[in-house]
Amino acid sequence: MDSNQEDICLCRVIHHERINQARKEALKEGELEKTVQLFKAMADHTRCRILWALTEVEMCVCDLAALLGITESAVSHQLRLLRQLQLVTNRRQGAILYYRLNDHHVHQLISVALEHIRE
């Protein structure tokens, strides 16, 4: 059987109880949209690198730009999106704005993804 055939069910039986259970447990539309946006945000190389950098220490835009080798403007743009999605937050200390992960869930998401790919 070729790899395309492996994903095809060869027995044409509809399991109504499984369909009903899946419908009952389905994500609400708002939750689905937010989940999709979260994964889209994390799927970008630069944003993923920013999130990983912030797992252990808070950093300012200048630090992140130097670490990633991109412009401060590019970092600010990505941080704005991450902040809108509540993945990062910031605090001001004098003239410097420091960014950090919004909460432990963001770190968990990244850690679980890494654990999965490292298996």
MODELLER restraints for C-alpha pairs under 7 A, 6 or more apart:
rsr = mdl.restraints
at = mdl.atoms
rsr.add(forms.Gaussian(group=physical.xy_distance, feature=features.Distance(at['CA:38:A'], at['CA:85:A']), mean=6.87, stdev=0.5))
rsr.add(forms.Gaussian(group=physical.xy_distance, feature=features.Distance(at['CA:41:A'], at['CA:47:A']), mean=6.78, stdev=0.5))
rsr.add(forms.Gaussian(group=physical.xy_distance, feature=features.Distance(at['CA:42:A'], at['CA:48:A']), mean=5.28, stdev=0.5))
rsr.add(forms.Gaussian(group=physical.xy_distance, feature=features.Distance(at['CA:47:A'], at['CA:78:A']), mean=6.18, stdev=0.5))
rsr.add(forms.Gaussian(group=physical.xy_distance, feature=features.Distance(at['CA:51:A'], at['CA:101:A']), mean=6.99, stdev=0.5))
rsr.add(forms.Gaussian(group=physical.xy_distance, feature=features.Distance(at['CA:54:A'], at['CA:100:A']), mean=5.44, stdev=0.5))
rsr.add(forms.Gaussian(group=physical.xy_distance, feature=features.Distance(at['CA:54:A'], at['CA:101:A']), mean=6.00, stdev=0.5))
rsr.add(forms.Gaussian(group=physical.xy_distance, feature=features.Distance(at['CA:55:A'], at['CA:101:A']), mean=6.56, stdev=0.5))
rsr.add(forms.Gaussian(group=physical.xy_distance, feature=features.Distance(at['CA:55:A'], at['CA:107:A']), mean=6.00, stdev=0.5))
rsr.add(forms.Gaussian(group=physical.xy_distance, feature=features.Distance(at['CA:57:A'], at['CA:100:A']), mean=6.96, stdev=0.5))
rsr.add(forms.Gaussian(group=physical.xy_distance, feature=features.Distance(at['CA:58:A'], at['CA:98:A']), mean=5.96, stdev=0.5))
rsr.add(forms.Gaussian(group=physical.xy_distance, feature=features.Distance(at['CA:58:A'], at['CA:99:A']), mean=5.24, stdev=0.5))
rsr.add(forms.Gaussian(group=physical.xy_distance, feature=features.Distance(at['CA:58:A'], at['CA:100:A']), mean=4.57, stdev=0.5))
rsr.add(forms.Gaussian(group=physical.xy_distance, feature=features.Distance(at['CA:59:A'], at['CA:98:A']), mean=5.16, stdev=0.5))
rsr.add(forms.Gaussian(group=physical.xy_distance, feature=features.Distance(at['CA:59:A'], at['CA:99:A']), mean=5.32, stdev=0.5))
rsr.add(forms.Gaussian(group=physical.xy_distance, feature=features.Distance(at['CA:59:A'], at['CA:100:A']), mean=6.80, stdev=0.5))
rsr.add(forms.Gaussian(group=physical.xy_distance, feature=features.Distance(at['CA:60:A'], at['CA:96:A']), mean=6.85, stdev=0.5))
rsr.add(forms.Gaussian(group=physical.xy_distance, feature=features.Distance(at['CA:60:A'], at['CA:97:A']), mean=5.74, stdev=0.5))
rsr.add(forms.Gaussian(group=physical.xy_distance, feature=features.Distance(at['CA:60:A'], at['CA:98:A']), mean=4.44, stdev=0.5))
rsr.add(forms.Gaussian(group=physical.xy_distance, feature=features.Distance(at['CA:60:A'], at['CA:99:A']), mean=5.88, stdev=0.5))
rsr.add(forms.Gaussian(group=physical.xy_distance, feature=features.Distance(at['CA:61:A'], at['CA:72:A']), mean=5.99, stdev=0.5))
rsr.add(forms.Gaussian(group=physical.xy_distance, feature=features.Distance(at['CA:61:A'], at['CA:75:A']), mean=6.32, stdev=0.5))
rsr.add(forms.Gaussian(group=physical.xy_distance, feature=features.Distance(at['CA:61:A'], at['CA:76:A']), mean=6.50, stdev=0.5))
rsr.add(forms.Gaussian(group=physical.xy_distance, feature=features.Distance(at['CA:62:A'], at['CA:72:A']), mean=6.05, stdev=0.5))
rsr.add(forms.Gaussian(group=physical.xy_distance, feature=features.Distance(at['CA:64:A'], at['CA:75:A']), mean=6.93, stdev=0.5))
rsr.add(forms.Gaussian(group=physical.xy_distance, feature=features.Distance(at['CA:65:A'], at['CA:71:A']), mean=5.59, stdev=0.5))
rsr.add(forms.Gaussian(group=physical.xy_distance, feature=features.Distance(at['CA:65:A'], at['CA:72:A']), mean=5.25, stdev=0.5))
rsr.add(forms.Gaussian(group=physical.xy_distance, feature=features.Distance(at['CA:65:A'], at['CA:75:A']), mean=6.09, stdev=0.5))
rsr.add(forms.Gaussian(group=physical.xy_distance, feature=features.Distance(at['CA:82:A'], at['CA:88:A']), mean=5.73, stdev=0.5))
rsr.add(forms.Gaussian(group=physical.xy_distance, feature=features.Distance(at['CA:83:A'], at['CA:89:A']), mean=5.89, stdev=0.5))
rsr.add(forms.Gaussian(group=physical.xy_distance, feature=features.Distance(at['CA:86:A'], at['CA:102:A']), mean=6.28, stdev=0.5))
rsr.add(forms.Gaussian(group=physical.xy_distance, feature=features.Distance(at['CA:87:A'], at['CA:101:A']), mean=5.97, stdev=0.5))
rsr.add(forms.Gaussian(group=physical.xy_distance, feature=features.Distance(at['CA:87:A'], at['CA:102:A']), mean=5.19, stdev=0.5))
rsr.add(forms.Gaussian(group=physical.xy_distance, feature=features.Distance(at['CA:87:A'], at['CA:106:A']), mean=6.31, stdev=0.5))
rsr.add(forms.Gaussian(group=physical.xy_distance, feature=features.Distance(at['CA:88:A'], at['CA:99:A']), mean=6.58, stdev=0.5))
rsr.add(forms.Gaussian(group=physical.xy_distance, feature=features.Distance(at['CA:88:A'], at['CA:100:A']), mean=5.54, stdev=0.5))
rsr.add(forms.Gaussian(group=physical.xy_distance, feature=features.Distance(at['CA:88:A'], at['CA:101:A']), mean=4.30, stdev=0.5))
rsr.add(forms.Gaussian(group=physical.xy_distance, feature=features.Distance(at['CA:88:A'], at['CA:102:A']), mean=4.32, stdev=0.5))
rsr.add(forms.Gaussian(group=physical.xy_distance, feature=features.Distance(at['CA:89:A'], at['CA:99:A']), mean=5.71, stdev=0.5))
rsr.add(forms.Gaussian(group=physical.xy_distance, feature=features.Distance(at['CA:89:A'], at['CA:100:A']), mean=5.66, stdev=0.5))
rsr.add(forms.Gaussian(group=physical.xy_distance, feature=features.Distance(at['CA:89:A'], at['CA:101:A']), mean=6.16, stdev=0.5))
rsr.add(forms.Gaussian(group=physical.xy_distance, feature=features.Distance(at['CA:89:A'], at['CA:102:A']), mean=5.05, stdev=0.5))
rsr.add(forms.Gaussian(group=physical.xy_distance, feature=features.Distance(at['CA:90:A'], at['CA:97:A']), mean=6.39, stdev=0.5))
rsr.add(forms.Gaussian(group=physical.xy_distance, feature=features.Distance(at['CA:90:A'], at['CA:98:A']), mean=5.33, stdev=0.5))
rsr.add(forms.Gaussian(group=physical.xy_distance, feature=features.Distance(at['CA:90:A'], at['CA:99:A']), mean=4.29, stdev=0.5))
rsr.add(forms.Gaussian(group=physical.xy_distance, feature=features.Distance(at['CA:90:A'], at['CA:100:A']), mean=6.13, stdev=0.5))
rsr.add(forms.Gaussian(group=physical.xy_distance, feature=features.Distance(at['CA:91:A'], at['CA:97:A']), mean=5.65, stdev=0.5))
rsr.add(forms.Gaussian(group=physical.xy_distance, feature=features.Distance(at['CA:91:A'], at['CA:98:A']), mean=5.36, stdev=0.5))
rsr.add(forms.Gaussian(group=physical.xy_distance, feature=features.Distance(at['CA:91:A'], at['CA:99:A']), mean=6.68, stdev=0.5))
rsr.add(forms.Gaussian(group=physical.xy_distance, feature=features.Distance(at['CA:92:A'], at['CA:98:A']), mean=6.20, stdev=0.5))
